[in-house]
Amino acid sequence: MTASPPSEALVVLFGATAGALGAKLGSDERELILLVWQVVDLHSKKVGTLHKCLVKADNLELADPCQEVTGLTPEGLSKAEPLDRVLLQFSQLVSNDLKTLGKSSYTFCTDGQLLIRQVIHPEASKKNLLLSDCFYSFYDLRKEFHESCPNSAPVKDQTIQSMAEYIGYGIDETEEDFGVWQVKAMVAIIFSMFPGSCVANHLFTAPETVKYNYETGPCSKSETVDRETVIRARGLPWQSSDQDIARFFKGLNIAKGGVALCLNAQGRRNGEALVRFVNSEQRDLALERHKHHMGSRYIEVYKATGEEFLKIAGGTSNEVAQFLSKENQVIIRMRGLPFTATPEDVLGFLGPECPVTGEKEGLLFVKYPDGRPTGDAFVLFACEEFAQNALKKHKEILGKRYIELFRSTAAEVQQVLNRYMSTPLIPTLPTPIIPVIPPPYTIAAGSARDCVRLRGLPYTAGIDDILEFMGDATGDIKPHGVHMVLNQQGRLSGDAFIQMKSSDRAYLVAQKCHKKMMKDRYVEVFQCSGEEMNFVLMGGTLNRSGLSPPPCKLPCLSPPGYAAFQTAAAVIPADATLYQSQALLPQTRTQQASAAAAAAAAAAVASPAVAYYPTQAAQLYMNYTAYYPSPPVSPTTVGYIAAPQAAVAAAASASHTPMLTQPGALVRMQGLPYNAGMKEILSFFQGYQYVPDDYNGLIQLNDQARSVLQAPKDWVCL
């Protein structure tokens, strides 16, 4: 049996799930529990037997509205057959009815698209069931009816009841079986579209289709992408591929090359993806899968724009376009290759059991703008079997290095190549906008327990929500004393710190507001000290076992001899972005005090102004800070570590290279490769503040495998 238009027969299909019905069918991820169908001969206007079949779900619990409308019970469903057997039974019964009517092919006709796209295909995919070809083509009765009757209600507002009323088909009050009247009404609506009826002639000739597989392909930056066809999926497993995402959206038609996995600043996947669909209707259906599950994780689905998709998936490189021109290939990314690796080395590593498409032409090595290899490469395979064989070589040795292999996408190829070919080796801070430096608000660190910690806040909670939650205690909050804690992705973590005017006030707030409700969540409130608050704001953790210091405070970053470095006056990163680069040079304490006094005097004379924080500069700090508060109310602090003069003198005496006279942070690097050069060291410290043009800071010790980096500026510990 095959489904091929124009159809000789229609199978009118109606179904229900254990959850929402009607316009929300399938939006709650509940399983199918009911199928009702009937075969219709379009030419002779004859019909087959009407069949109703219950489906046993894995979870027999029924939503109250479903149980009330359908009249079904968990006890009745427990006696039914599971979905795989019901589909076999369905196929046999339809085949018998077609033989009786003298027909050989058919196409489904459903009330809208939800049953096929949002229920049957997703559930079959999760249960690893192989659907027959007939489920990949169907007619949407609402669209067909509106095309036949343009004066009827819009397609999105159509229902079986409204279409039946339009043709004068009444509701059968005596019919108690849910789904039976719906199928009979759909059959009557179909017959009304043929000659001799009260409605204009209409033929079923253009069925809706469901794509069998996701098609890969390149995307050009010059391509036009409709902003109403793109969504952003968030919360994806980091190891998920484009095929996994396509499977999550099974039943919906994704555009060719329409899955773009997003990468973070380090070139690794961040758990987000942009997905482009063939039209806005498919995109709207995708939005209904918000918080559906991929394995044990729920996936958030939001609207996105075509510009965002092109920024991630678009490319201009002819080399990449040629590499991706071979369609429907499986892409594998290799990471950690030796810098001296050749195409022959990679082909030999993969072996004959996983042949590369086009051999050398199926390899794409990623390089820096100056031609140096990055250690990454992309490989094309003709089928899934070859790709699986290649993935089995994950962490096997090539030369003296183990190689990582994982699935990739065409969009990831574009992103990686765009990033390495366009990003400078040493990023520079943008030019400041505001010449006037606002006075920084420092966070007092002490043992006095005059702060409170709020844990378990709703992720949508803002400053106003916290102030409302505090109630009368709001008046006891210090100015700029509310500190929202963000996670590594820059989103609210559900934690906040509040500085109170005294320890007594903090104690009273903790007693009064602990486990008080905010929106639909209860919030835990604990009394803490300013020191504990600073530890968390700087990236540490505060739990029952005590304080875990932030990465910038860990002593393992320097040898034991440097563990007693003194921390200079703190500078707020959001304010630090307003300083000229000279403002971040190391100064003596007298110079620091003079500069601070001059800045305070200038700010006092100047008229009040709203500070502007350059976006790119702020992002520089965000990339390297584990936790940081929201800039408008409580910018965090960053410590500048000054190297002991004795350590500087000792390093100078051991080196033949002239030392800089100005003080700075002294970092000793042990275990460097013998062939490591200046570029490799500067690349290793990319993102930290140092003068990129001053190479006198690199001091080669007598031991050629070790070097000391004398930073021309105080080292920023983030």
C-alpha atoms as one frame of an Amber mdcrd trajectory, in Angstrom:
protein
   0.000   0.000   0.000   1.302   3.426  -0.924   0.032   6.960  -0.625   0.189
   8.757  -3.990  -1.840  11.775  -5.174  -4.299  12.068  -6.748  -5.712   9.489
  -4.390  -8.191   6.791  -5.242  -9.382   6.738  -1.645  -9.084   8.669   1.586
  -8.686   7.304   5.091 -10.403   9.748   7.422  -8.365   9.609  10.637  -9.163
  11.042  14.067  -7.272  10.569  17.340  -6.862  11.691  20.936  -4.099  11.690
  23.548  -4.173  11.251  27.318  -3.699  15.003  27.753  -4.878  18.113  25.947
  -7.372  17.933  23.095  -8.354  20.282  20.294  -5.930  23.110  19.452  -3.414
  21.940  22.100  -3.273  18.332  20.911   0.287  17.044  21.345   1.591  20.161
  23.088   1.873  18.381  26.460   3.816  15.368  25.129   1.113  12.909  26.226
   0.718   9.577  24.454  -1.873   8.518  21.899  -4.805   6.605  23.417  -7.473
   6.582  20.671  -7.672   6.118  16.890 -10.886   6.227  14.848 -10.881   5.876
  11.052 -12.982   5.105   7.968 -12.069   4.521   4.302 -13.797   6.786   1.743
 -14.034   6.112  -2.025 -13.883   9.548  -3.679 -15.318   8.383  -7.019 -18.240
   6.191  -5.971 -18.868   8.008  -2.666 -18.832   4.699  -0.850 -17.367   4.185
   2.587 -15.804   1.282   4.402 -16.371   0.109   7.943 -15.878   2.666  10.718
 -13.208   1.422  13.133 -12.383   2.552  16.651  -9.304   1.308  18.466  -7.925
   2.105  21.919  -4.162   2.391  22.418  -2.419   1.346  25.616  -0.083   4.111
  26.761   2.987   3.616  28.953   1.438   6.074  31.406  -2.224   5.230  31.943
  -2.987   8.382  33.907  -5.528  10.567  32.080  -5.927  14.314  32.358  -9.269
  15.322  33.861 -10.553  17.144  30.730  -9.571  14.165  28.579 -11.342  11.692
  30.840 -14.430  13.885  30.959 -14.673  14.463  27.194 -13.686  11.017  25.918
 -15.312   8.925  28.642 -12.234   6.684  28.721 -10.775   5.250  31.922  -7.338
   3.897  32.875  -8.937   0.500  33.483 -10.245   0.375  29.922  -6.937   1.461
  28.428  -5.022  -1.163  30.405  -6.753  -3.857  28.331  -5.827  -2.252  24.992
  -2.876  -3.064  22.725   0.301  -0.922  22.575   0.915   1.427  19.674   3.082
  -0.900  17.575   0.404  -3.610  17.519  -2.358  -1.082  16.908  -0.502   0.180
  13.831  -0.243  -3.368  12.469  -3.934  -3.925  13.116  -4.712  -0.597  11.454
  -2.760  -1.564   8.329  -4.580  -4.894   8.008  -8.057  -3.409   8.456  -7.423
  -0.608   5.950  -6.087  -3.140   3.432  -9.251  -5.241   3.765 -11.518  -2.210
   3.316  -9.604  -1.104   0.215 -10.010  -4.544  -1.359 -13.733  -4.436  -0.646
 -14.008  -1.058  -2.402 -11.722  -2.142  -5.250  -8.980   0.379  -4.477  -5.239
  -0.007  -4.007  -3.900   3.327  -2.731  -5.010   5.896  -0.200  -4.062   9.095
   1.590  -4.908  10.200   5.105  -7.317  13.053   5.713  -7.154  14.596   9.184
  -8.693  17.488  11.091  -5.717  19.831  10.910  -2.070  18.791  11.152  -1.634
  18.116  14.849  -2.483  14.405  14.872   0.105  13.464  12.247   2.853  16.006
  12.960   2.596  16.543  16.719   1.388  13.175  17.996   2.022  10.162  15.775
   5.463  11.039  14.380   7.024  12.260  17.668   5.701   9.289  19.636   6.822
   6.773  17.016  10.274   8.386  17.012  10.600   8.148  20.805   9.488   4.508
  20.770  11.735   3.664  17.783   8.788   2.586  15.654   9.098   2.601  11.872
   6.046   4.218  10.300   4.836   3.157   6.857   4.968   5.550   3.903   1.302
   6.470   4.257   2.073   8.523   7.384   4.321  10.890   5.399   1.509  12.296
   3.260  -1.928  13.559   4.288  -4.645  16.081   3.507  -5.523  18.824   5.955
  -9.334  18.901   5.882  -9.410  22.452   7.209  -7.281  23.773   4.346  -9.175
  21.792   1.741 -12.515  22.997   3.063 -11.422  26.652   3.206 -10.110  26.460
  -0.359 -13.415  24.990  -1.450 -15.439  27.460   0.654 -13.504  30.762   0.806
 -16.319  32.420   2.767 -15.922  30.014   5.663 -13.882  30.798   8.792 -10.067
  31.129   8.519  -8.121  27.884   8.603  -6.724  28.477  12.099 -10.259  28.982
  13.466 -11.808  25.958  11.756 -13.066  22.984  13.752 -15.043  19.910  12.825
 -18.097  21.478  14.449 -17.765  24.770  12.535 -17.317  23.013   9.182 -20.260
  20.701   9.918 -22.460  23.675  10.793 -21.419  25.423   7.566 -22.720  22.521
   5.441 -25.752  21.967   7.668 -24.598  18.689   9.228 -26.060  18.470  12.729
 -24.587  17.036  15.894 -25.801  13.531  16.777 -26.786  13.779  20.430 -27.318
  10.010  20.650 -23.712   9.165  19.759 -21.809   8.506  22.966 -18.553   7.084
  21.578 -16.015   9.891  21.365 -14.481  10.130  17.912 -17.259   8.338  16.038
 -19.357  11.456  15.360 -16.195  13.373  14.439 -15.271  10.846  11.718 -18.839
  10.732  10.371 -18.913  14.523  10.215 -15.550  14.623   8.398 -16.857  12.145
   5.812 -19.946  14.315   5.261 -17.743  17.402   4.836 -15.615  15.594   2.229
 -18.672  14.500   0.227 -19.971  18.066   0.266 -16.958  19.158  -1.814 -17.889
  17.083  -4.887 -20.205  17.913  -7.853 -23.890  17.812  -7.081 -23.425  18.934
  -3.503 -24.295  22.273  -1.938 -20.642  23.294  -1.884 -18.428  24.149  -4.854
 -16.386  21.434  -6.523 -12.998  20.665  -5.004 -10.547  17.822  -5.610  -7.880
  16.503  -3.250  -4.727  16.949  -5.356  -1.995  18.591  -3.201  -1.369  16.694
   0.032   0.738  17.889   2.937   4.053  16.049   3.190   6.336  15.093   6.060
  10.049  14.866   5.322  11.553  11.423   5.758  15.007  12.648   6.757  16.848
  15.835   7.561  18.939  17.093   4.629  22.294  18.700   5.328  23.761  21.468
   3.208  25.650  24.782   3.272  24.125  28.203   3.865  25.437  31.432   2.347
  25.458  34.757   4.183  23.863  36.316   1.103  20.855  34.021   1.420  17.547
  35.506   2.569  16.030  33.809   5.615  12.466  34.571   6.672  12.470  35.723
  10.297   9.193  33.848  10.869  10.756  30.447  10.175  13.525  30.257  12.817
  13.486  29.053  16.424  16.133  28.800  19.145  16.367  25.519  21.065  18.053
  25.756  24.463  19.141  23.090  26.947  20.417  20.574  24.400  22.884  17.898
  25.490  26.354  19.020  24.437  26.938  15.795  22.528  23.738  16.130  20.462
  24.075  16.356  16.679  21.929  17.915  13.977  20.267  14.533  13.457  19.341
  14.382  17.149  17.738  17.820  16.893  15.907  16.824  13.714  14.601  13.785
  15.560  13.365  16.010  18.392  11.337  17.945  15.798  10.221  14.784  13.984
   7.049  15.384  11.991   7.997  18.973  11.149   9.796  19.960   7.963  13.210
  21.493   8.641  14.783  23.419   5.778  17.830  21.966   4.063  20.860  22.665
   6.262  18.495  24.268   8.755  20.089  23.069  12.010  22.864  25.302  13.353
  24.528  24.313  16.625  25.816  27.332  18.560  29.360  27.518  19.911  30.715
  29.474  22.868  33.763  31.736  22.936  36.053  28.705  23.293  34.599  27.022
  20.198  32.637  24.412  22.135  28.909  23.786  21.954  26.885  25.740  24.476
  23.702  23.646  24.446  21.808  25.898  22.042  20.838  25.576  18.393  19.020
  27.623  15.788  16.598  25.673  13.613  15.120  26.930  10.359  11.835  25.470
   9.088  10.368  25.541   5.586   7.567  27.954   6.516   6.050  29.873   9.413
   3.366  27.231   9.962   6.005  24.619  10.759   7.786  27.110  13.027   4.580
  27.748  14.988   4.136  24.007  15.491   7.749  23.776  16.687   7.068  26.417
  19.342   4.404  24.101  20.766   7.187  21.653  21.667   8.523  24.022  24.317
   9.816  21.972  27.266   9.394  18.655  25.461  12.080  16.135  26.337  15.190
  14.906  24.573  16.092  11.921  26.666  15.915  13.084  30.275  16.407  16.786
  29.456  13.634  19.201  28.628  14.298  21.559  25.741  13.230  25.187  25.703
  12.003  26.500  22.340  11.811  30.215  21.557  11.402  32.439  18.524  14.541
  33.610  16.725  15.303  35.697  13.646  16.786  35.048  10.240  19.686  37.378
  11.057  20.604  35.230  14.058  20.530  32.103  11.912  22.757  33.598   9.212
  25.204  34.822  11.847  25.657  31.241  13.024  25.163  29.152   9.873  26.125
  31.544   7.063  29.525  31.453   5.424  31.448  33.101   2.611  34.492  30.843
   2.229  34.752  29.126  -1.150  36.801  26.359   0.464  34.008  25.590   2.921
  31.345  25.813   0.206  33.252  23.315  -1.911  33.751  21.013   1.072  30.024
  21.081   1.907  28.865  20.822  -1.709  28.585  17.050  -1.348  25.054  16.692
   0.005  23.683  14.225   2.542  27.100  13.455   3.983  27.746  12.677   7.639
  30.216  15.184   9.110  32.641  14.194  11.873  34.857  16.699  13.682  38.339
  15.685  14.802  40.016  17.656  17.577  43.508  17.439  19.040  45.377  16.542
  15.852  49.158  17.014  15.911  50.107  20.270  14.206  52.273  18.286  11.800
  49.462  15.893  10.801  48.968  15.466   7.043  45.926  14.183   5.109  47.703
  10.850   4.730  48.116  10.632   8.512  44.404  11.268   9.074  43.332   8.767
   6.408  45.661   6.178   7.922  44.286   6.873  11.393  40.699   6.320  10.218
  41.603   3.153   8.319  39.828   1.227   5.549  36.785   0.408   7.697  35.607
   4.039   7.535  36.538   5.401   4.081  36.403   9.178   3.688  34.272  10.595
   0.871  36.645  11.686  -1.893  39.624  10.749   0.306  41.705  13.970   0.610
  38.830  16.072  -0.759  36.712  14.890   2.158  39.109  16.422   4.698  39.041
  20.057   5.789  41.812  21.241   8.134  41.097  24.316  10.248  43.870  26.909
  10.266  44.618  30.310  11.724  44.788  33.340   9.399  48.586  32.976   9.244
  48.268  29.379   8.036  49.159  27.622  11.288  47.020  24.534  12.027  44.642
  24.614  14.986  44.535  20.856  15.502  40.936  20.607  14.247  39.644  18.965
  11.076  36.306  17.985   9.563  35.733  14.705   7.731  32.945  13.634   5.350
  31.494  10.110   5.327  29.027   8.748   2.814  26.813   6.869   5.263  25.990
   6.416   8.910  27.838   3.095   9.119  31.186   4.643   8.172  30.616   7.512
  10.603  29.875   5.099  13.452  33.082   3.204  12.701  34.994   6.478  12.864
  33.419   7.464  16.185  34.704   4.205  17.676  38.208   5.643  17.305  37.415
   8.387  19.822  40.490   9.068  22.005  42.737   6.719  20.063  46.343   7.833
  19.578  47.755   9.574  16.502  51.437  10.297  16.904  51.717  11.124  20.605
  48.268  12.672  21.046  44.820  11.226  21.584  42.191  12.401  19.100  38.629
  13.379  19.955  35.918  12.562  17.412  32.298  13.637  17.549  29.440  14.449
  15.227  29.273  17.843  13.610  27.099  19.883  11.267  27.512  22.111   8.229
  26.702  25.125  10.392  29.421  24.162  12.869  31.925  23.949  10.026  30.979
  27.490   9.012  31.201  28.774  12.591  34.590  27.250  13.323  36.130  28.424
  10.052  34.628  31.912  10.401  35.908  32.225  13.945  39.471  31.089  13.326
  39.848  32.964  10.048  38.409  36.281  11.232  39.342  36.585  14.931  42.713
  38.212  15.741  45.108  36.227  17.907  45.033  38.891  20.624  41.701  40.720
  21.008  41.839  44.367  22.010  39.465  46.343  24.151  37.192  48.813  22.314
  37.674  52.541  22.666  35.842  53.892  25.737  32.796  56.053  25.103  32.485
  58.109  28.293  35.453  60.228  29.381  34.043  60.789  32.863  34.626  57.878
  35.260  31.794  57.314  37.728  32.885  56.500  41.274  32.808  52.735  41.823
  30.601  51.197  44.460  32.727  48.843  46.488  31.390  45.822  48.292  32.596
  45.754  51.871  34.086  42.404  52.809  34.075  41.539  56.484  33.055  38.968
  59.025  29.966  40.894  60.154  26.889  38.909  59.158  25.006  41.903  57.791
  24.021  40.284  54.478  21.354  37.787  53.438  21.412  35.248  50.664  18.275
  34.430  48.664  18.277  30.998  47.048  15.679  29.463  44.738  14.447  32.662
  43.115  12.298  32.287  39.985  14.491  32.769  36.924  12.227  35.595  35.792
  12.524  37.479  39.092  13.995  40.969  38.932  14.993  43.670  41.389  11.400
  44.858  41.792  10.247  41.329  42.630  12.933  41.027  45.317  12.026  44.379
  46.861   8.363  43.359  46.946   9.381  40.027  48.478  11.336  41.833  51.228
   8.296  43.900  52.194   8.881  46.317  55.074  12.542  45.300  55.293  13.240
  47.100  52.008  14.052  50.277  53.935  16.918  48.499  55.703  18.772  47.658
  52.469  21.989  49.557  51.826  22.194  51.709  48.668  23.124  49.516  45.700
  22.888  46.555  48.039  20.971  44.083  45.836  23.288  41.738  43.942  21.859
  39.324  41.342  24.086  36.310  40.659  24.359  35.086  37.079  25.622  31.749
  35.803  28.270  31.040  33.168  25.793  31.620  30.345  24.928  35.078  31.660
  21.458  34.098  32.852  19.978  34.456  36.315  21.090  31.582  38.542  18.262
  31.881  41.074  20.547  33.346  43.754  20.861  36.897  45.052  22.670  38.685
  47.887  21.349  41.688  49.792  23.408  43.984  52.014  21.486  45.113  55.084
  22.286  48.054  57.358  23.115  45.843  60.335  23.486  42.243  61.429  20.278
  42.463  63.458  18.307  43.533  60.395  19.803  40.688  58.380  18.840  38.208
  61.110  15.242  39.472  61.214  14.896  39.279  57.428  16.235  35.715  57.380
  13.740  34.686  60.070  10.782  36.473  58.503  11.264  35.701  54.805  12.737
  32.166  54.897  10.662  29.863  52.652   8.284  32.678  51.822   6.618  32.308
  48.394   7.673  34.389  45.386   5.386  33.727  42.430   5.065  29.911  42.379
   8.288  29.082  44.261   9.387  29.277  47.860  12.626  31.148  48.471  15.233
  30.206  51.062  16.778  33.135  52.960  20.032  32.773  54.942  22.099  35.230
  56.932  25.707  35.556  55.748  28.708  37.874  55.869  30.129  40.244  53.289
  33.149  37.985  52.927  30.967  35.007  52.063  29.013  37.138  49.605  32.195
  38.278  47.868  33.406  34.701  47.525  30.243  33.713  45.652  30.182  36.858
  43.512  33.773  36.142  42.506  32.912  32.610  41.389  33.187  30.560  44.573
  30.495  28.378  46.084  28.820  28.584  49.463  27.301  25.374  50.802  26.918
  23.350  53.964  30.531  22.189  53.829  31.783  25.763  53.841  33.352  28.088
  51.297  34.914  26.904  48.037  37.105  29.701  46.653  36.577  31.075  43.141
  38.967  30.105  40.340  40.836  33.404  40.683  41.581  32.668  44.379  42.881
  29.121  43.964  46.489  28.839  45.169  47.335  26.198  42.558  47.616  28.883
  39.875  51.079  29.819  41.203  53.916  27.926  42.916  53.871  27.804  46.742
  56.406  30.613  46.923  53.879  33.046  45.467  50.910  32.043  47.598  51.229
  35.105  49.813  50.656  37.701  47.072  48.902  40.782  48.369  45.734  41.939
  46.678  45.642  45.574  45.643  42.620  47.836  45.612  39.707  46.286  43.745
  38.404  47.708  40.481  34.900  47.014  39.231  35.014  45.347  35.785  32.016
  47.242  34.439  33.747  50.498  35.464  37.157  49.231  34.424  35.950  49.074
  30.825  35.591  52.860  30.904  39.269  53.440  31.644  41.821  54.047  28.943
  44.338  51.242  28.631  46.899  53.279  30.578  44.528  53.319  33.543  45.059
  49.573  33.981  48.859  49.811  34.133  50.353  48.918  37.509  50.836  51.841
  39.830  52.312  52.302  43.243  49.898  52.696  46.091  50.607  56.434  46.208
  49.827  56.714  42.515  46.667  54.662  42.971  45.504  56.889  45.801  46.235
  60.037  43.795  44.399  58.714  40.762  41.405  57.685  42.861  41.264  61.111
  44.511  41.477  62.888  41.155  38.731  60.705  39.681  36.477  61.300  42.678
  37.012  65.058  42.463  36.264  65.113  38.745  33.104  63.061  39.241  31.925
  65.369  42.019  32.246  68.456  39.790  30.693  66.862  36.734  26.942  66.877
  36.284  25.131  63.572  36.878  25.120  61.369  33.810  24.020  57.843  32.975
  27.050  55.600  32.575  27.391  53.740  29.284  28.988  50.333  29.394  30.510
  49.193  26.077  28.952  45.867  25.158  32.041  44.213  23.728  34.215  45.147
  26.670  31.680  43.865  29.161  31.509  40.610  27.231  35.253  40.191  27.642
  34.831  39.955  31.397  31.743  37.784  31.168  33.617  35.109  29.223  36.076
  34.527  32.059  33.959  35.058  35.164  32.115  32.126  36.679  29.545  34.190
  38.549  28.904  37.897  38.221  26.057  40.183  39.273  23.973  42.325  36.963
  25.853  45.555  36.079  23.099  48.125  36.853  22.993  47.416  40.581  26.073
  45.583  41.776  29.125  45.165  39.567  31.478  42.648  41.078  35.111  43.204
  41.980  38.271  41.885  40.412  41.521  41.635  42.354  44.816  42.728  40.841
  47.675  40.592  42.095  51.047  42.281  42.604  54.168  40.123  42.446  56.595
  40.270  45.393  59.652  42.366  44.615  61.921  39.561  45.837  60.453  37.175
  43.271  60.912  39.730  40.498  64.538  40.345  41.517  65.278  36.623  41.646
  63.859  36.098  38.171  65.831  39.072  36.839  69.129  37.813  38.225  68.574
  34.392  36.637  67.891  35.837  33.191  70.070  37.512  30.584  67.040  39.372
  29.249  66.505  42.943  30.544  63.673  43.157  33.041  60.974  45.810  33.041
  61.421  48.246  35.900  57.710  48.540  36.598  56.164  45.984  38.966  53.805
  43.336  37.651  52.384  39.873  38.157  54.925  37.059  37.964  53.643  33.750
  36.594  55.929  30.761  36.171  54.968  28.271  33.454  56.254  24.742  33.986
  56.127  21.892  31.528  56.113  23.927  28.304  56.770  22.005  25.066  60.321
  22.472  23.773  58.999  23.932  20.501  56.647  26.416  22.190  57.224  29.948
  20.948  56.030  33.432  21.736  52.811  33.070  19.743  51.815  29.915  21.593
  52.375  31.556  24.998  50.435  34.693  24.054  47.624  32.539  22.672  47.583
  30.550  25.933  46.992  33.757  27.921  44.450  35.145  25.463  41.767  37.123
  27.274  43.969  38.345  30.125  45.231  41.902  30.111  48.801  42.447  28.977
  50.532  44.626  26.382  50.493  42.540  23.175  53.265  44.538  21.510  55.718
  44.352  24.426  57.536  41.027  24.257  60.137  41.916  26.891  57.784  40.340
  29.401  58.752  36.860  28.163  61.845  35.804  30.092  63.608  32.626  28.993
  65.230  30.759  31.897  68.414  28.710  31.643  66.197  25.659  31.425  64.935
  25.903  27.855  61.726  24.075  28.741  60.645  26.722  31.240  59.875  30.415
  30.957  58.564  33.191  33.146  55.975  35.691  31.977  56.483  39.142  33.444
  53.243  40.943  32.583  53.702  44.664  31.821  50.437  45.216  33.708  49.068
  43.953  36.981  47.580  40.560  36.155  43.785  40.466  36.124  42.525  37.477
  38.069  39.113  36.497  36.714
